[in-house]
Amino acid sequence: MNKKMKKIIAAGLIASLSIGLMACEKKDNRREDHPEEVESVEASKAGMSNEMIKPADYAWWVKDTYEFPYMGAKVTLPKTLQDMMTKKDVIMLDDQSLGDKNEIKYAMLTFSALTEEDKNKEIPKMGDEYPKWLEAIKRAGTLGIYEKSMDEAAISKVTKCDTHTKLGESQDGKYNYYLSTAGDVDQSIQDALKEVKLETMERTPMAENGYVFQEKEMEQTSDAKSVAPFETQDIDGKAFTDADFAKNKLTMVNVFATWCTACIQEIPDLEKLNEEMKDKGVGIVGVVMDTHEDGKDIPDALDKAKAIQSKLKTTYPFLKPDDKLMNGRLQGIQALPETFFVDSKGNIVGETYTGAKSLEEWKAVVEKELKNVK
């Protein structure tokens, strides 16, 4: 598996498992919520229910420093903590809550201590077992950004920690940074967490439907304003190029993966959208990110994608990503599903949308984006 897909999985697969994360919320971006998930009948029929994973394998990758422009901070981990993370004695995850205007309420890196049972536990990739596992593991500490209206009592509630050390304020003066620890975990873990360093920097304004922990190095590195030129195939092997966009005034490009619950659940609505918007010159294509990696097709993912398309009676094309990632546009995606729009020449127009939406929500978005097409 290539590094790009590992990063998408680290930030996005957890979203598909827990549902409360912003990429898999239909209604809002509140990552702290974990509503009960009822697995879609369509996903079950597509044969996606039985695959088992170890949730401990999908924590953040281990390195010295992380730079988060939306958080306005550079975070450096001590070697002792990195070693614990490498052994999975501690794992780093994240949690965020956004307001109505996409402003941060809070966002925090969470550190949890794992037992041997926690490390080795296997759960179904689909379903509600991930939030149960997440709730059961022991929170050791957090490093977070909090709006100034949150006092330490409120911070204790969301962090599950009892000791808080203020590390500073954001440069725009709107937020406080805190390092929090839990007193009932091993002292060596507490000591390692206290060595975590935070350096503030100018905070980048959040993008719509943004992910606070998008790293600087993982931002879209292509400055392409068009997906052209590109050529690929759909999941059945039929050729598809940027020239196919000429069939429509506007094309919605929905980027997803076969393991993403929220992605699969919205496909029936996208199929209805495709039918209802045809007369307005709007089409849809899906790009199934896990069907092609490192220049090779992934047979298992292709089989799943074909099963999904068949069971959901989806008529719009499911494409494999090409090796150049649509002229770089697919590079740096952190959470799925992600949706963007192109005109008849393959030029990227309008905004990018992270997360699933209802049919009515997507209809409103399409009407808005049609106005961006000249």
ZITA-V406793 format. One record per run of one state. SS is the DSSP state (helix for helix, strand for strand, loop for the rest). FROM is the first residue (numbers start at 1). LEN is the number of residues. If there is no record, write none. Layout:
# ZITA-V406793
ss=SS from=FROM len=LEN
ss=SS from=FROM len=LEN
This chain:
# ZITA-V406793
ss=loop from=1 len=2
ss=helix from=3 len=16
ss=loop from=19 len=3
ss=helix from=22 len=3
ss=loop from=25 len=16
ss=helix from=41 len=5
ss=loop from=46 len=6
ss=strand from=52 len=2
ss=loop from=54 len=1
ss=helix from=55 len=4
ss=loop from=59 len=6
ss=strand from=65 len=4
ss=loop from=69 len=4
ss=strand from=73 len=4
ss=loop from=77 len=2
ss=helix from=79 len=8
ss=loop from=87 len=3
ss=strand from=90 len=9
ss=loop from=99 len=5
ss=strand from=104 len=10
ss=loop from=114 len=2
ss=helix from=116 len=5
ss=loop from=121 len=2
ss=strand from=123 len=2
ss=loop from=125 len=4
ss=helix from=129 len=8
ss=loop from=137 len=1
ss=strand from=138 len=10
ss=loop from=148 len=4
ss=helix from=152 len=8
ss=loop from=160 len=3
ss=strand from=163 len=7
ss=loop from=170 len=5
ss=strand from=175 len=7
ss=loop from=182 len=5
ss=helix from=187 len=7
ss=loop from=194 len=3
ss=strand from=197 len=4
ss=loop from=201 len=15
ss=helix from=216 len=3
ss=loop from=219 len=7
ss=strand from=226 len=1
ss=loop from=227 len=4
ss=strand from=231 len=4
ss=loop from=235 len=4
ss=strand from=239 len=3
ss=helix from=242 len=6
ss=loop from=248 len=2
ss=strand from=250 len=7
ss=loop from=257 len=4
ss=helix from=261 len=20
ss=loop from=281 len=1
ss=strand from=282 len=7
ss=helix from=289 len=3
ss=strand from=292 len=2
ss=loop from=294 len=2
ss=strand from=296 len=2
ss=loop from=298 len=1
ss=helix from=299 len=13
ss=loop from=312 len=6
ss=strand from=318 len=3
ss=loop from=321 len=17
ss=strand from=338 len=6
ss=loop from=344 len=3
ss=strand from=347 len=8
ss=loop from=355 len=4
ss=helix from=359 len=12
ss=loop from=371 len=4
